[in-house]
Amino acid sequence: MPADGLVLRPARRDDVPLVLALIRELADYEKLADAVVADEALLAASLFGDAPAAEVVIAEADCAPAGFALFFHTYSTFLGRRGLYLEDLFVRPAFRSRGIGLALMRHLAALAVARDCGRFEWTVLDWNAPAIGFYRALGAQPQDGWTVQRVEGAALHALARDAG
């Protein structure tokens, strides 16, 4: 059951410090605090600049920031349609078990349907059993046979170096 007084709203430019704080809290939970290099200026530009790269929904419960979801559109060539990709979902520990994560997921699913997306997808760390259980209860299925690939940092620059 969602928390009484739960409000889900799009993030505004003045929410950037809050969004960064929530990202850092998520990174702490995922044991990835050292991986966060984003700062307020980068987030403001990428979320609210001329060409926003992602969107954020803020969850407020009891008039306090309780969590967030950061997402963006993908595209499926096989479906010929956009998809909605959930990059991060986080509910602060004090607000967990109140239906806030479920409300955020339902909100994003409704956005995906309203935007005529062919899918709604995300990744989850393989050790995060509570999240995996939550996602299975929503009807999500793992994508067997697929692994995430990534090129970053020096390897990304080396790959791009001879692009012509």
DRENTI-216602 format. One record per residue (C-alpha): residue in three letters; x, y, z. Coordinates in Angstrom, 1 decimal. Layout:
residues N
(pt "ala"; (X; Y; Z))
...
end
This chain:
residues 164
(pt "met"; (0.0; 0.0; 0.0))
(pt "pro"; (1.5; 3.4; -1.0))
(pt "ala"; (2.4; 5.8; 1.8))
(pt "asp"; (-0.3; 8.3; 2.7))
(pt "gly"; (0.5; 11.6; 1.2))
(pt "leu"; (2.7; 10.1; -1.5))
(pt "val"; (3.4; 12.5; -4.3))
(pt "leu"; (5.3; 11.6; -7.4))
(pt "arg"; (6.4; 14.6; -9.5))
(pt "pro"; (8.9; 15.4; -12.2))
(pt "ala"; (12.2; 16.8; -10.9))
(pt "arg"; (12.8; 20.5; -11.4))
(pt "arg"; (16.1; 22.3; -11.9))
(pt "asp"; (16.1; 23.4; -8.3))
(pt "asp"; (15.9; 19.6; -7.3))
(pt "val"; (19.4; 19.0; -8.7))
(pt "pro"; (21.1; 19.0; -5.2))
(pt "leu"; (18.4; 16.5; -4.0))
(pt "val"; (18.9; 14.3; -7.0))
(pt "leu"; (22.7; 14.3; -6.5))
(pt "ala"; (22.2; 13.4; -2.8))
(pt "leu"; (19.9; 10.5; -3.7))
(pt "ile"; (22.4; 9.3; -6.3))
(pt "arg"; (25.1; 9.3; -3.6))
(pt "glu"; (22.8; 7.4; -1.2))
(pt "leu"; (22.1; 4.8; -3.9))
(pt "ala"; (25.8; 4.5; -4.6))
(pt "asp"; (26.5; 4.0; -0.9))
(pt "tyr"; (23.9; 1.2; -0.8))
(pt "glu"; (25.3; -0.4; -3.9))
(pt "lys"; (28.9; -0.2; -2.5))
(pt "leu"; (29.8; 2.1; -5.4))
(pt "ala"; (30.3; 5.4; -3.7))
(pt "asp"; (33.7; 5.9; -5.4))
(pt "ala"; (32.1; 5.6; -8.8))
(pt "val"; (30.1; 8.8; -8.5))
(pt "val"; (31.7; 11.6; -10.4))
(pt "ala"; (28.6; 13.5; -11.2))
(pt "asp"; (28.2; 16.9; -9.7))
(pt "glu"; (25.4; 19.5; -9.6))
(pt "ala"; (26.6; 21.3; -12.8))
(pt "leu"; (26.8; 18.0; -14.8))
(pt "leu"; (23.4; 17.0; -13.6))
(pt "ala"; (21.8; 20.4; -14.3))
(pt "ala"; (23.2; 20.3; -17.8))
(pt "ser"; (22.2; 16.7; -18.6))
(pt "leu"; (18.8; 16.8; -17.0))
(pt "phe"; (17.7; 20.4; -17.7))
(pt "gly"; (19.9; 21.6; -20.5))
(pt "asp"; (19.1; 22.2; -24.2))
(pt "ala"; (18.9; 18.4; -24.9))
(pt "pro"; (18.0; 16.6; -21.7))
(pt "ala"; (19.4; 13.1; -21.6))
(pt "ala"; (17.2; 11.7; -18.9))
(pt "glu"; (14.2; 12.5; -16.7))
(pt "val"; (13.7; 12.1; -13.0))
(pt "val"; (10.6; 11.4; -10.9))
(pt "ile"; (10.9; 12.5; -7.2))
(pt "ala"; (8.8; 10.6; -4.6))
(pt "glu"; (7.8; 12.6; -1.6))
(pt "ala"; (6.1; 11.0; 1.4))
(pt "asp"; (5.0; 12.9; 4.5))
(pt "cys"; (6.2; 16.1; 2.7))
(pt "ala"; (9.8; 14.7; 2.7))
(pt "pro"; (11.9; 13.4; -0.2))
(pt "ala"; (11.6; 9.7; -0.1))
(pt "gly"; (13.2; 8.5; -3.3))
(pt "phe"; (13.6; 8.8; -7.0))
(pt "ala"; (13.6; 7.2; -10.4))
(pt "leu"; (15.9; 8.3; -13.2))
(pt "phe"; (15.0; 7.1; -16.7))
(pt "phe"; (15.5; 7.7; -20.4))
(pt "his"; (14.3; 6.5; -23.8))
(pt "thr"; (16.0; 3.7; -25.7))
(pt "tyr"; (15.0; 2.4; -29.2))
(pt "ser"; (14.4; -1.1; -30.3))
(pt "thr"; (15.1; -1.8; -34.0))
(pt "phe"; (13.2; -5.1; -33.8))
(pt "leu"; (10.1; -3.4; -32.4))
(pt "gly"; (10.5; -0.2; -34.3))
(pt "arg"; (9.6; 1.7; -31.2))
(pt "arg"; (11.0; 3.5; -28.2))
(pt "gly"; (11.5; 1.8; -24.9))
(pt "leu"; (11.8; 3.2; -21.4))
(pt "tyr"; (15.0; 2.4; -19.5))
(pt "leu"; (15.1; 2.8; -15.8))
(pt "glu"; (18.7; 3.7; -14.9))
(pt "asp"; (18.2; 4.1; -11.1))
(pt "leu"; (15.4; 3.5; -8.6))
(pt "phe"; (16.1; 4.3; -5.0))
(pt "val"; (13.9; 4.7; -1.9))
(pt "arg"; (15.5; 6.0; 1.3))
(pt "pro"; (15.7; 3.3; 4.0))
(pt "ala"; (13.3; 5.2; 6.4))
(pt "phe"; (10.6; 5.1; 3.7))
(pt "arg"; (10.9; 1.5; 2.5))
(pt "ser"; (8.1; -1.1; 2.8))
(pt "arg"; (5.5; 1.6; 2.3))
(pt "gly"; (4.8; 0.9; -1.4))
(pt "ile"; (6.9; 3.8; -2.7))
(pt "gly"; (9.1; 1.7; -5.0))
(pt "leu"; (5.9; 0.0; -6.4))
(pt "ala"; (4.3; 3.4; -7.0))
(pt "leu"; (7.4; 4.6; -8.9))
(pt "met"; (7.5; 1.5; -11.0))
(pt "arg"; (3.7; 1.8; -11.8))
(pt "his"; (4.2; 5.4; -12.7))
(pt "leu"; (7.0; 4.6; -15.1))
(pt "ala"; (5.1; 1.7; -16.6))
(pt "ala"; (2.2; 4.1; -17.2))
(pt "leu"; (4.5; 6.6; -18.8))
(pt "ala"; (5.9; 3.9; -21.1))
(pt "val"; (2.4; 2.9; -22.1))
(pt "ala"; (1.3; 6.6; -22.6))
(pt "arg"; (4.4; 7.2; -24.7))
(pt "asp"; (3.8; 4.1; -26.8))
(pt "cys"; (7.0; 2.4; -25.7))
(pt "gly"; (7.5; -1.2; -26.7))
(pt "arg"; (9.2; -2.2; -23.4))
(pt "phe"; (10.3; -1.0; -20.0))
(pt "glu"; (13.6; -2.4; -18.8))
(pt "trp"; (16.5; -2.0; -16.4))
(pt "thr"; (19.4; -3.9; -14.9))
(pt "val"; (19.9; -5.0; -11.4))
(pt "leu"; (23.0; -6.0; -9.5))
(pt "asp"; (23.1; -9.8; -9.2))
(pt "trp"; (23.8; -9.7; -5.5))
(pt "asn"; (20.7; -7.5; -4.8))
(pt "ala"; (18.3; -10.2; -3.8))
(pt "pro"; (15.7; -7.8; -2.3))
(pt "ala"; (15.5; -5.9; -5.6))
(pt "ile"; (15.4; -9.0; -7.7))
(pt "gly"; (12.6; -10.4; -5.7))
(pt "phe"; (10.7; -7.1; -5.9))
(pt "tyr"; (11.1; -7.0; -9.7))
(pt "arg"; (10.0; -10.7; -10.1))
(pt "ala"; (6.9; -9.9; -8.1))
(pt "leu"; (6.2; -7.1; -10.7))
(pt "gly"; (6.3; -9.7; -13.5))
(pt "ala"; (9.9; -8.8; -14.7))
(pt "gln"; (11.9; -11.6; -16.3))
(pt "pro"; (15.7; -11.8; -16.6))
(pt "gln"; (17.0; -11.6; -20.1))
(pt "asp"; (19.0; -14.9; -20.4))
(pt "gly"; (21.6; -15.0; -23.1))
(pt "trp"; (22.4; -11.2; -22.8))
(pt "thr"; (25.2; -9.6; -20.9))
(pt "val"; (25.9; -5.9; -20.5))
(pt "gln"; (29.0; -4.7; -22.3))
(pt "arg"; (30.7; -1.4; -21.5))
(pt "val"; (33.6; 0.7; -22.8))
(pt "glu"; (34.6; 3.6; -20.6))
(pt "gly"; (37.5; 5.8; -19.6))
(pt "ala"; (40.8; 5.2; -21.3))
(pt "ala"; (39.4; 2.3; -23.3))
(pt "leu"; (36.6; 4.5; -24.7))
(pt "his"; (39.1; 7.2; -25.7))
(pt "ala"; (41.3; 4.6; -27.3))
(pt "leu"; (38.5; 3.2; -29.3))
(pt "ala"; (37.4; 6.7; -30.5))
(pt "arg"; (40.9; 7.8; -31.3))
(pt "asp"; (41.1; 6.5; -34.8))
(pt "ala"; (37.4; 7.2; -35.8))
(pt "gly"; (38.5; 9.5; -38.6))
end
